[in-house]
């Protein structure tokens, strides 16, 4: 069956949305910052949510209903050859809660937890919220590609850090860690009797032709000391519906999930459970089309930059809809997103918010129409002189 690209909603429709992306800035600003997509919901999700409204199915979540967990298991089996046990999963509001509640049970107050900047900015806050201290081991960057600094992680664990908060695929650089890297990471962590919390929220958006490897599949050690945070919120644009999964493969981590207060599950959203279930079960064609659109948008962004901002460098992603852009050659300072918003009226994510390695960078959300990308680049180019 051919892949049908997913088109973005028209701008006049998008401007009627009230979410953060469309509600923070005035209409003369092109919003390309927060991780929301401009695409319409997958048809299966829209139908299921309309049916729920018609039924008045707006009560408390049923944490015993396995439907959402079954759907994720079946998706993971079909896409990644991984069939996690439904009985070992738990539900909650979002991936941040998976991270914080896991940390609260895996560390003592003040313990170090490795993060790998440039990294999703909330990681700097989630570690202390969970009781820990963030230990920064920056990604290797040879100018052409990023990679985990495995030797640096080894040293940090040897120096006392207790575990690793892994971003996989990695936000903001779009890095998809290969199996060999994750296998070695699991050996390093096991040698130090540590743990890994794997935030895999962007995994369903891995590009066609690229292999995503779930951390819990790489070794017996990973299965023993790892816990995964999974969600359909990025893949299907469901962040406001509040649902994520704890996923484990060992008795140790399953016990952690089962020890959670009941409220951790009851705070999940009923519509989120419904939408996540339908997305993973019946939204796969839509997701394939969305990925095809994103890959085309990466090419389009590169072409626009080559033509109008040739000194700006795109660090091409292998997953997700977040483009990491080196704007340092423009002379706009450490945080070029400030100039982009103030002078070009294009809202990008601040590079330095991802860590000091983001100085001179900005992150652009390209889950939009090609016309929006064109408009953004032309606006930026117009103020470079």
Secondary structure, DSSP 4 states (H G I P E B T S, - for coil): ----PPPBPPHHHHTT--SHHHHSS-TTSEE--SS---BPPPHHHHHHHHHHHHHT--S---TT--HHHHHHHHHHHHHHS----GGG-EEES-HHHHHHHHHHHH--TT-EEEE-SS--TTHHHHHHHTT-EEEE-PPEE-SS-EE--HHHHHHHHHTT--EEEEESSBTTTTB---HHHHHHHHHHHHHTT-EEEEE-TTGGGBPTT-----GGGS-HHHHHHEEEEE-STTTTT-GGG--EEEE--SHHHHHHHHTS-HHHHHTS-HHHHHHHHHHHHH-HHHHHHHHHHHHHHHHHHHHHHHHH-TT-EEE--SBSSEEEEE-GGGT--S-HHHHIIIII-EE-EEGGGG-GGGTTEEEEE--S-HHHHHHHHHHHHHT--
